[in-house]
């Protein structure tokens, strides 16, 4: 099986040091071609004023899971930029840990399409889902073009 244990571009801090990815503090649990599972301990600065996981953090994790599931390889040479993201918030996240899973739906010559879900493992709750469209680009090109 073509699978990587948590040894990926996300494990190389020089590729995302000082970025929002580092701020979130998630880790890669499982990554293979077309699938990723991320885990993040929920901190107080991830929560909103009513102490639930903030919707922006939820959308970010769904977006990251969608982008990473279609970017298997681990070298860090390629990144995926988001073209479109549609999120559905279904239940508040109350737990201490969050799981985000991304699954590749389809790949074309220039884009790929993914779906993602966000789970509260402490309360066994599906909190949110998303579908996204992503464009893989070489790392230097993505930085130059936005």
C-alpha contacts under 8 A as a table, 3 or more apart, distances in Angstrom:
res1	aa1	res2	aa2	distance
2	X	32	X	6.22
2	X	33	X	6.77
3	X	31	X	6.18
3	X	32	X	4.22
3	X	33	X	6.80
4	X	7	X	6.48
4	X	8	X	7.46
4	X	30	X	7.12
4	X	31	X	5.50
4	X	32	X	5.82
5	X	8	X	7.92
5	X	29	X	7.26
5	X	30	X	5.93
5	X	31	X	6.43
6	X	11	X	7.14
6	X	27	X	7.94
6	X	28	X	5.43
6	X	29	X	6.08
6	X	30	X	6.50
6	X	31	X	7.21
7	X	10	X	7.59
7	X	11	X	5.82
7	X	74	X	7.18
8	X	11	X	5.27
8	X	12	X	7.00
8	X	73	X	7.60
8	X	74	X	4.28
8	X	75	X	6.90
8	X	76	X	7.54
9	X	12	X	5.18
9	X	15	X	6.99
9	X	74	X	5.04
9	X	75	X	5.91
9	X	76	X	4.76
10	X	13	X	6.87
10	X	15	X	7.54
10	X	16	X	7.54
10	X	27	X	7.89
10	X	28	X	7.50
12	X	15	X	5.88
12	X	16	X	7.59
13	X	16	X	5.47
13	X	17	X	5.19
13	X	22	X	7.97
14	X	17	X	5.31
15	X	76	X	7.37
16	X	19	X	5.49
16	X	21	X	6.59
16	X	22	X	6.52
17	X	22	X	6.22
18	X	22	X	6.32
18	X	23	X	7.52
19	X	22	X	5.44
19	X	23	X	6.55
20	X	23	X	4.88
20	X	24	X	6.26
21	X	24	X	5.39
21	X	25	X	6.84
21	X	26	X	7.75
22	X	25	X	5.43
22	X	26	X	7.82
24	X	40	X	7.61
24	X	46	X	7.87
24	X	57	X	7.91
25	X	40	X	6.25
25	X	41	X	7.44
26	X	38	X	6.50
26	X	39	X	5.47
26	X	40	X	4.13
26	X	41	X	7.04
27	X	38	X	5.67
27	X	39	X	5.42
27	X	40	X	6.29
28	X	31	X	7.20
28	X	36	X	7.65
28	X	37	X	6.33
28	X	38	X	4.72
28	X	39	X	6.52
29	X	36	X	7.66
29	X	37	X	5.44
29	X	38	X	5.43
29	X	39	X	6.59
30	X	35	X	7.83
30	X	36	X	5.52
30	X	37	X	5.06
30	X	38	X	7.16
31	X	35	X	5.86
31	X	36	X	4.41
31	X	37	X	6.51
31	X	69	X	7.20
31	X	72	X	7.42
32	X	35	X	5.40
32	X	36	X	6.47
32	X	69	X	7.47
32	X	72	X	6.48
33	X	69	X	6.73
33	X	70	X	6.93
33	X	71	X	7.78
33	X	72	X	5.30
34	X	69	X	4.95
34	X	70	X	5.48
34	X	72	X	7.27
34	X	102	X	7.86
34	X	103	X	5.50
34	X	104	X	4.61
34	X	105	X	7.93
35	X	69	X	4.63
35	X	70	X	7.42
35	X	101	X	7.30
35	X	102	X	5.55
35	X	103	X	4.59
35	X	104	X	6.37
36	X	65	X	6.30
36	X	68	X	6.73
36	X	69	X	5.02
36	X	101	X	5.58
36	X	102	X	5.21
36	X	103	X	6.76
37	X	65	X	7.16
37	X	99	X	6.95
37	X	100	X	5.77
37	X	101	X	4.44
37	X	102	X	6.61
38	X	65	X	7.10
38	X	99	X	5.63
38	X	100	X	5.11
38	X	101	X	6.31
39	X	97	X	7.04
39	X	98	X	5.72
39	X	99	X	4.59
39	X	100	X	6.46
40	X	97	X	5.72
40	X	98	X	5.30
40	X	99	X	6.58
41	X	96	X	5.97
41	X	97	X	4.46
41	X	98	X	6.42
42	X	46	X	6.23
42	X	47	X	7.77
42	X	53	X	7.46
42	X	95	X	7.52
42	X	96	X	5.12
42	X	97	X	5.35
42	X	98	X	6.78
43	X	46	X	5.34
43	X	47	X	7.08
43	X	96	X	7.67
44	X	47	X	5.40
44	X	51	X	7.76
45	X	48	X	7.93
46	X	53	X	5.86
46	X	54	X	5.99
46	X	57	X	6.60
47	X	50	X	7.66
47	X	51	X	5.19
47	X	52	X	5.21
47	X	53	X	4.35
47	X	54	X	4.87
48	X	51	X	5.25
48	X	52	X	5.65
48	X	53	X	6.16
48	X	54	X	4.86
49	X	52	X	7.57
51	X	94	X	7.60
52	X	92	X	6.17
52	X	93	X	5.59
52	X	94	X	5.43
53	X	57	X	6.96
53	X	58	X	7.02
53	X	92	X	7.12
53	X	93	X	5.44
53	X	94	X	6.80
54	X	57	X	5.33
54	X	58	X	6.40
55	X	58	X	4.91
55	X	59	X	6.10
55	X	89	X	7.93
56	X	59	X	5.08
56	X	60	X	6.06
57	X	60	X	4.96
57	X	61	X	6.21
58	X	61	X	5.28
58	X	62	X	6.25
58	X	118	X	7.27
58	X	128	X	7.56
59	X	62	X	5.12
59	X	63	X	6.04
59	X	87	X	6.64
60	X	63	X	5.03
60	X	64	X	6.08
61	X	64	X	5.06
61	X	65	X	6.06
61	X	100	X	6.30
61	X	118	X	7.72
62	X	65	X	5.18
62	X	66	X	6.16
62	X	87	X	7.97
62	X	100	X	6.32
62	X	101	X	7.53
62	X	102	X	7.33
62	X	116	X	5.56
62	X	117	X	6.43
62	X	118	X	6.67
62	X	129	X	7.29
62	X	130	X	6.35
63	X	66	X	5.12
63	X	67	X	6.12
63	X	82	X	7.63
63	X	85	X	6.98
63	X	116	X	7.70
63	X	130	X	7.79
63	X	132	X	7.21
64	X	67	X	5.10
64	X	68	X	5.95
65	X	68	X	5.28
65	X	69	X	6.04
65	X	100	X	6.31
65	X	101	X	5.78
65	X	102	X	4.52
65	X	103	X	7.88
65	X	116	X	6.33
66	X	69	X	5.55
66	X	70	X	6.99
66	X	101	X	7.85
66	X	102	X	4.83
66	X	103	X	6.67
66	X	104	X	7.36
66	X	113	X	7.98
66	X	114	X	5.26
66	X	115	X	6.06
66	X	116	X	5.77
66	X	131	X	7.60
66	X	132	X	6.47
66	X	134	X	7.99
67	X	70	X	5.84
67	X	71	X	6.54
67	X	80	X	5.65
67	X	81	X	7.23
67	X	82	X	7.21
67	X	102	X	7.91
67	X	114	X	7.58
67	X	134	X	6.35
68	X	71	X	4.95
68	X	72	X	6.81
68	X	80	X	7.44
68	X	102	X	7.52
69	X	72	X	6.39
69	X	102	X	5.53
69	X	103	X	5.79
69	X	104	X	6.00
69	X	114	X	7.56
70	X	80	X	7.99
70	X	103	X	7.73
70	X	104	X	5.79
70	X	112	X	6.82
70	X	114	X	7.39
71	X	78	X	7.21
71	X	79	X	6.74
71	X	80	X	6.72
71	X	136	X	7.25
73	X	76	X	7.69
75	X	78	X	7.49
76	X	79	X	6.89
76	X	139	X	7.35
77	X	138	X	5.79
77	X	139	X	5.47
78	X	136	X	6.48
78	X	137	X	5.49
78	X	138	X	4.40
78	X	139	X	5.17
79	X	136	X	5.59
79	X	137	X	5.50
79	X	138	X	6.21
79	X	139	X	5.69
79	X	142	X	7.43
80	X	134	X	5.85
80	X	135	X	5.22
80	X	136	X	4.07
80	X	137	X	5.92
81	X	134	X	5.52
81	X	135	X	5.27
81	X	136	X	6.35
81	X	137	X	7.36
81	X	142	X	7.51
82	X	85	X	7.07
82	X	132	X	7.26
82	X	133	X	6.17
82	X	134	X	4.58
82	X	135	X	6.46
83	X	132	X	7.44
83	X	133	X	5.30
83	X	134	X	5.26
83	X	135	X	6.69
84	X	132	X	5.37
84	X	133	X	5.06
84	X	134	X	7.11
85	X	130	X	6.84
85	X	131	X	5.91
85	X	132	X	4.35
85	X	133	X	6.59
86	X	130	X	5.36
86	X	131	X	5.41
86	X	132	X	6.31
87	X	128	X	7.05
87	X	129	X	5.83
87	X	130	X	4.29
87	X	131	X	6.81
88	X	128	X	5.45
88	X	129	X	5.26
88	X	130	X	6.07
89	X	92	X	7.85
89	X	127	X	6.22
89	X	128	X	4.45
89	X	129	X	6.78
90	X	126	X	7.26
90	X	127	X	5.11
90	X	128	X	5.28
90	X	129	X	7.91
91	X	125	X	7.49
91	X	126	X	6.99
91	X	127	X	4.49
91	X	128	X	6.91
92	X	127	X	6.05
93	X	98	X	7.97
93	X	119	X	7.96
93	X	120	X	5.98
93	X	125	X	7.90
93	X	127	X	6.16
94	X	120	X	7.32
94	X	123	X	7.67
95	X	98	X	7.21
95	X	120	X	6.10
95	X	121	X	7.44
95	X	122	X	5.43
95	X	123	X	6.71
96	X	122	X	7.12
97	X	120	X	6.75
97	X	121	X	6.88
97	X	122	X	7.02
98	X	118	X	7.08
98	X	119	X	5.97
98	X	120	X	5.26
98	X	121	X	6.62
99	X	118	X	5.75
99	X	119	X	5.10
99	X	120	X	6.54
99	X	121	X	6.99
100	X	116	X	6.98
100	X	117	X	5.71
100	X	118	X	4.48
100	X	119	X	6.29
101	X	116	X	5.41
101	X	117	X	5.44
101	X	118	X	6.59
102	X	114	X	6.76
102	X	115	X	5.75
102	X	116	X	4.21
102	X	117	X	6.69
103	X	114	X	5.53
103	X	115	X	5.39
103	X	116	X	6.19
104	X	107	X	7.72
104	X	112	X	7.44
104	X	113	X	6.17
104	X	114	X	4.38
104	X	115	X	6.55
105	X	112	X	7.55
105	X	113	X	5.35
105	X	114	X	4.93
105	X	115	X	6.75
106	X	112	X	5.66
106	X	113	X	5.21
106	X	114	X	7.07
107	X	110	X	7.90
107	X	111	X	6.07
107	X	112	X	4.17
107	X	113	X	6.33
108	X	111	X	5.29
108	X	112	X	5.94
110	X	135	X	6.29
110	X	136	X	7.22
111	X	133	X	6.83
111	X	134	X	5.59
111	X	135	X	4.68
111	X	136	X	6.74
112	X	133	X	5.84
112	X	134	X	5.36
112	X	135	X	6.53
112	X	136	X	7.93
113	X	131	X	7.39
113	X	132	X	5.74
113	X	133	X	4.62
113	X	134	X	6.34
114	X	131	X	5.72
114	X	132	X	5.35
114	X	133	X	6.54
114	X	134	X	7.95
115	X	129	X	7.42
115	X	130	X	5.61
115	X	131	X	4.34
115	X	132	X	6.30
116	X	129	X	5.60
116	X	130	X	5.13
116	X	131	X	6.32
117	X	126	X	7.31
117	X	127	X	7.68
117	X	128	X	5.72
117	X	129	X	4.27
117	X	130	X	6.35
118	X	126	X	6.18
118	X	127	X	5.63
118	X	128	X	5.15
118	X	129	X	6.25
119	X	124	X	7.12
119	X	125	X	5.73
119	X	126	X	4.69
119	X	127	X	5.60
119	X	128	X	7.31
120	X	123	X	5.65
120	X	124	X	5.61
120	X	125	X	5.07
120	X	126	X	6.44
120	X	127	X	6.69
121	X	124	X	4.74
121	X	125	X	6.69
122	X	125	X	7.97
137	X	141	X	6.45
137	X	142	X	5.74
138	X	141	X	5.31
138	X	142	X	6.16
139	X	142	X	5.28
139	X	143	X	6.46
140	X	143	X	5.30
140	X	144	X	6.30
141	X	144	X	5.07
141	X	145	X	6.11
142	X	145	X	5.33
142	X	146	X	5.68
143	X	146	X	5.43
